Amino acid sequence: MTRVSFPDGFLWGAATAAYQVEGSPLADGAGPSIWQRFCHDPRLMAAPGHSGDVACDHYNRMEEDVALMKRLGLQAYRFSVAWGRILPEGTGRVNEAGLAFYERLVDTLLANGIEPICTLFHWDLPAALDDRGGWLNRDIADWFVEYARVLFERLDGRVKKWVTLNEPWVVSDGGYLHGALAPGHKNMFEAPIASHNMMRAHGAAVKLYREIGAHEIGLVVNIEPKYPASDSAEDQAATVRADAYMNRQYLDPAMLGRYPDEMREIFGVAWPDFPADDLALIRQKLDFVGINYYTRNVVTDGDGFLLRTAPVKQDATYTETGWEVYPRGLTDLLLWFKDRYGDLPLYITENGAAFYDPPQAEDGAVHDPLRVSYLKKHWAAVSDAIAAGVDVRGYMLWSLFDNLEWSLGYTKRFGMVHVNFATQERTPKDSAKLYTQVIATNGAVLND
């Protein structure tokens, strides 16, 4: 077995998102988001009655949560800002009370030796902007820059690693194409426009940061390797389409200044001709890219909607969300990134799994052996990629807490810390206890 090894200075942390953990979404003058609307519409939620109204109550328990992070040994905490807490109408008036919460969070993290990594947009678009078209309105790039400027001017320096967008593919595919996520649209013509405007907003925010910021900024994408189910020409072509749609649709314009040729084949008449100036704006110099990895996809040619592909179920362990456990895919993905885009620094900004966690034992412990196994194998996969020359700088476990799993509500638990949602009691699971040892030894404990 290959020894697991990580470079000196490797950054170990955990990640959350504002609407999933904070609760109190309208507190202190905040404006509502599209996710608050979505959760309170029983026609849309897969888990009706679940919402982020309380979540993990992190908004009120922030100091004790940071103390827990310190006890766990976290070196970094990747969080997101709720846009509507800062600008309740999405633009215009700044809500100082909302901004003050994130200032306190950042200052508390720093006081405890934990590096803040700030994501500007993790899906919770202000409802007021959705009323103006949301990601379908070209003006949203300017709205996003206005929002980003407020945070850059207030927090840059204390925050030294910024992320523009988290997983634009999920927002477009779930929110505008299939309707499974906020804002709940189902329109093939809208999805490319939403994706493009997100990438324009990303590019505009990076451009602004180059003018007024002094540290690092990047983009976070969820990508997964696509493998053909057979050697047939049809399966090979389907795999190329799936890869273009999920992986290259966002990375190619950000890194290469162009969209994959396959996008027009995939969307047909719904794929617009985008101006060259837009692509020049999107292609900005990045300091890093964050990769969120959960699973792979084995693809066969099919008659499915849009992609004309179909996933092939494998003889493997699957998580509670129906995702195959395939650690090798993370190594393959990191090597693919290096081969296609070069030696840009990478962070694993999300990686984790939802498994059934048994009730607390008599001694109060929460045993999660499947998650422990999952994490060990994926840490080894990251180590293998580093050994092969990929510049991976850090790993953020998803997630710090059991939390609101978006439209699935509280039915899926991703946390390394168990949350009793009736009492808000936090209990580190076995996976958290292992992670503490991994951080303390920079991964060496995995070789014991």
N, C-alpha and C positions, 0 to 999 in steps of 0.2 A: 504493500500500500504506500502511495506517495505521501511523504510527510507534508503536513499542512504548515504553511509559513506565510507570514505577512510582513511587509517592510516596516522599518521603524517609522513612527509617526502616523501609521494607519489609523484612521478616525472611525471609532465605533460609536454608534448612536442608535436612536429609535425615532420613529416618525408617527405623526398624527395629522389630522386635518380639522380645521376650525369647527365646521358644522357637526362633525362626528363626535367631538368630545366636549365642546365648550358648554353647551346649554345656554340658557338665558339669551336667546337670539335677538330679543328686542330690548335688552337691558341698556340703561344709560343712553338712550337716544338712538340706538342702532336702527337701521332700516331693514325691512324684511328682505329675504333672498328668495330665489326661485326654488330652493330646496325646502324652505318653510312652506311655501305654497304647495309644492308637490306632495310633501308628507301629509298635509292636512286635506288632501283630495283622495278619498277612498277609491276613486275610479282609477287612480294612477299607481298607488303604492301596492307593491307585492305583499307587504305586511301592514295592512290597514291598522291605524291606531298607534303606530310607532312614529316617533318624530324626534327631532333634535331639541325639543323644548327644554329637556333636562340633560339628556345624554349622560356624560360622566361628570357633569357639574364642574368642569375644569375652570370655568370662568370665575367661580367662587372659591375653588380649592387649589388655585394655581400654586400658592406658596408650598403647601404640603405635597403637591404633586412634584414640584421641582426637588423638594427634599427627598422624595422617593427616588427620583432619577439619580440623585447623588449617591444614595445608599446602594443603588444598583450598579454604580460605577460608570454611568453613561458619560461619554466625552463630548457628545453632540446631541442636539435635539432639533429635529426638523419639524417645524410647525407651519401652519398657514394662517394668514390674516383674513378675517371676514371683511371683504370690501365694504359691505354695508355698515359695519361698525365705524369705519373711517369716514366714508361719504354716504350718509343715509339715503340720499337721492341718487347715488352713483356718481354724481359730479357736483361741483359747487361747494356748498357749505361743509367745512370740516368739523367732525364731531370730536372735540378734544377729549371727552370722557372715554370714547372708544379707543382713540390713539393712546391714551394713558395706560390702558390695560396692557397693550403690547409693549409699551416702554417698561412697565413694571416686570412683565414676563422676561424680557431681554435682560434687564438689570439683575433680576433674580437668578437667571441662568448663569450670567457672568460671575456673579458673586459666589456661585457654587462650582465654578470651574468647568462649566458646560458651554460649549460653543453653540450659539443660535444659528440655525440655517432657516431662512425665512422664504416661504413660498407665497408669492403675491396672489395667485389664483388657483384654488383647489375646488372648483366647480360651483361655489355658492355666489353666483352672479346676483347683484342687487335686483330685486323685483322691479324697481323703478326703471332700470335700464332694459329689462326684458319687455316692459311696456313700450319701449321705444325701438323694439326690434332685436334687442340683445345682440348675439353674435352674428345676426343676419344684417346688421346695420354697419356700413363701412365706417361710420363715425366712431365706432367702439374702439378703434385703435387710439384715437385721440382721448377718449374717456379713460382708457387704461393708462395712458401716459400721465394724465392728470392725477390719477390715483397713485401710480408708482412714484411720482415726484414727491408727494406728501411723505411717503414712507422713506424714500431715499434721503430726503433732506432732514428727516427727524432721526433716523436710525443708522444710516451708513456710518461705519466706524465701530459702533457697537455690534452691528451685524456686518460680517465680512464675507458671507456667502449668501447670495440671493438667487432665487429661482423665479422665473417669470410665470410659467404655466406648468400645471401638473396634468399630464395625460390628456392632451387635446383630442386624441383619438376617441377616448371614452366619452368625452363631452359630445362630440359630433355623432358617433355611432349610436350611443345610448340616448342622447338628448334630442337629436334632430332627425335621425334615420329610423330608429326602431321604437322610440317612445318609452323605453324602459326606465329612463332616468330624466331628471329635470332638464329642460322645461317640458318634456313629454311630447315632442313633435314626431310625426312619422311622415317624412317627406324626402324622397331621394334627391330632389333639386336643392333642398336646403343644406344637406350635409356638406357638400363641397364648399359652399359659401361660408358656413360656420367655421369649418376647418381653416379656410384661407384667412378669414378675419382674425381668428385666434393667432395664426402665425404672423399676420401683420402687426397685431398688438404686441406679440413677443418681440419682433424685430424693432418696433418703435421704442419699447421700454429698454431694450439693450442699448439702442442708440442714445437714448437719454442718459442711461447710466454711464456710458463712456464720456459724456459731457460733464456730469456732476458727481459721479461716484468714484471711489478710490480703491475698490477691492475686487471681488469676483462675482460674476453673474453667469447663470447657465439656464438650461432648459431641461425639464424632466419628461421623459416619454415612457410609456409602457410598451414594451416590445417583446415578441416571443419568436423563437425560431420556427420556421415552417418546413416540414419534411414531407416529401411526396410519399403517398401510400404505396406506390409501385413505380416501376421504370417506364410506364406507358407515357406517351407524349401528352395525353390528356391530363394525367395526374401531375406531370411536370409543369404543364402550363397553368393548371389550377393553383399549384404551389407558388408560382411566380406572381400570380394575381393576388393571392392572399398576403404574400410578403409585401408587395407594393402598397396594398390597401392599409395594412396595420403598421408596418415598420417604416417603409421608405416614404410614405406620403408626408410625413412630418420631418424626418431627418434629412431627406434629400434637399428640400428647399432651405432648411436652416443651415446645412453644411455645404451644399453644392450649388444652391441658387436655382434649382429647377425641380419640377415635379416628375415623378416616374412616368414613362411613356404609357405604362399600363393603366393609368388612371382614366384616360379617355375610353379605353376598352371597357373598363369596369362600369363607369357611369354613363357611357353613351352620350345622348343629347343633354344629360343633366350636368356634364362636366363643362364649366365655362372656360373661355379664353381669358387667362389672367394677365394683366399688364406686366411688362418687363420691369417697370419701376417698382411694382409690388414685390417682385422676387428679389430685387436688389435690396429693398428694405428688410425683407425677411432674413436675408443672408448677412448676419452680423457676426463679428468675431466673438466666440464664446470662450469662457475660461474653463468650462467643464460641461459635461452632459451627465444628467442623472438617469439611471436606468432602473425601471421598476420591472422586476421579473417574478412571475408566478408559475408559469407552465409553458408547455410547447403545444404545437398543433400539427397533427398528421393529417394531410389533406388528400382528398380524392376529388376527381371531377364529378360535378353533380348539377342539379337543376335548381340549386338554392337561390334565394333572392339576392340580386346584385352581383355577387362574386361567382355564381355558378360553381360553387365548391361545397364540399361536405366534410366535416371532421370525422375521423375514424377512431372509435374508442379502442383503447389499448388494454392489454392484460396487465394492469398496474394498480398501485394504490391511488385513490382519488380523495381529494379533500371534501369538506362539507359543501363547498361551492361547486363541486363537480369538476375540479381541475386536476389533471394528472400530475402526480409528483414525478418530476423528471429533472434532477439536478444537472445532468450533463448538458441540458439545454442552455443553462446559464453560461457554462464555459464556452459552448459553441457560439452563443450570442455575442459574448464579449470579444471573441476572436473575429467574428464577422464584422463587428463595429470597427475594430482596428484595421482590418483589411480594407474596408470600404471607405472609411473616413479619416484614417490616420491616427496619430498618437495623442489625441486630445485626452486630458485627464478625465477619468470616469469615476462616478460614485454609484454604488448600489443604493438608490434612494428609497426603495421599498423591496422587501422580500419577506414572505411569511405565509402562513396558512391558517385556514379555519378548520379546526377539528372539533369533534365532540369532546368536551372536557367533563369528566365525571364530577360528581358532587365533592365538596371538600371532605378530606379524610378527617378522622377523629382528632388528629393533631392540628387541623386547620389547613394542611397543605393541599395544593391542587396539582395533581399528577397529570402531565400531558405528554406521555411518551411518544406519540406520533409527531407532535410538534418538535420535540427534542431531536428525534431522528431526522426530520425534515431539515431542521436548521443545521445540524452537523454536516449533512451531505451537501447542503448549499454553500456553507462556508468552505468546505473542501473544494467545491467547484470554482469558487472565486479564487482560492489559492492556486488552483491549476491554471487559471487564466493568467494570473500574475506571473507564474513560473514560465508561461509561454510568451511573456513580453507585453502583456496588456497593462496599461498604466491605471490601475484601480487604486483610488486614494482612500476609500472609506466604505462603510457598510451601515445602512440605517434599517433596523429591523421594523417590519410592519406586523403588528403595531405595538406601541407601548401598552395601550389599554384595550380590553374588550370595549367596543363602542358601537355606534349606529352604523351598520353596514348598508348605508344608503337605502335603496328601495326594499332591501331585505330586513330592514329594521334591526332588532336586537337578536335575531334568530341565528346569526353566525358570529362566532367569537374568534377573532384574530389575535387577541392580546397575549402578551407574555405576562401581563398582570391581569388577574381575574377581577372583574368589577361586579359586585352585588348591586344591581340597579335599584333595589328597594332601599338599601341602606347606604349606598355609595362606598362601602368598604372595599379597599384595594388589597388584594392578596397576590404577591408574586408567585407565579407557577414554577414548576421545576425548570421550565425553559428559561425563565428569568434568572434563576439561581445559576444555571449553567452559563448563561450569557455574562453574568458578573465575573465568572472565572475566566471565560474567554477574553474579556476585555482586560482583566488584570494581567494576563499572561501574553497578550497580543496573539492569541490563538494557539499558543504552545500546548495548553491543556488538552487540545483536541488530539494530540499525539500520544497521550497517556493510555 
